[in-house]
Amino acid sequence: SFGSTLGEKSPRDLIRAETWGALAPCWLQHPPWLVRIWEDRVSLTKLKEKVTREDGRIILRIEKEEWKTLPSSLLKLNQLQEWQLHRTGLLKIPEFIGRFQHLIVLDLSRNTISEIPRGIGLLTRLQELILSYNKIKTVPKELSNCASLEKLELAVNRDISDLPTELSKLLKLTHLDLSMNQFTTIPLAVLDMPALEWLDMGSNSLQQLPDTLDRMQSLHTLWLQRNEITCLPETIRNMKNLGTLVLSNNKLQDIPGCMEEMTSLRFVNFRDNPLRLEVTLPPSDDVDGEEEQELFGLQFMHAYIQESRRTEDQVNCLTHTPSSTRSDG
């Protein structure tokens, strides 16, 4: 009618509007379980968009996008081989993580994770676990069941102070980063890891190294910078494969002479330690190489040990001078 075209409602329109108004609250107020299903579907659609295939691996990659929790619908993507989730604000690793039996790499660094679920131990194919820059305080013993693990990074969690002894069962672990935490000694589990080649325990609270340090016979790289270490154990000479040793910013007062026997050493750093002797290296013959000469490196170490022996010999000579010559005056 002419009136309805001008915006006036016909009786039929009014009845239809009233009926819809009565039904609308029922339609809008879905039961919570239905809302959750809908939200999970939306999340799953978003997650599927983040799945890529690189070098033959199925990877879930999320960068700088907020995902504080991961929905259970993610289980529909249980063929994933890698998770790469960085700066997402993730608060926890989901309890169902153990059902991702194809996972090879789990990289959840730079998030807000506070604990590692025990279900992690079900990931028997996992080769790399990267959880650096989180808020983890403890490590579960179940991690020792990850028999394929080769690389474990727990750096910059700031509060980890020990590891369960069971982790020595990680027979394939070659790379371990525990830097920037609260360790006061090298954990027993670490000393007993048979395949360990690379260890970073820099920026902790280590005061001394254990005499059993040489149990790490496979180790070729050891980072111990920024600790409180005051002396080195004589057993360090037995670490036949050690090629890199970083000891800068500690409280070392001496370098043990036995370190001369460490023929595999290629790089050392003793910078910023209160060493009792001042040793100056002779200028380099190679003009081009002078800038590259490491002032507190391998050459410095050998020069220091020689100077230490020389001063020791002088002291011995003085203390062993015959009494007759001293009383002749």
Summary of the structure (lengths in Angstrom):
residues: 329
radius of gyration: 31.7
end to end distance: 139.3
largest distance: 139.7
contacts: 944
relative contact order: 0.05
helix: 33%
strand: 12%
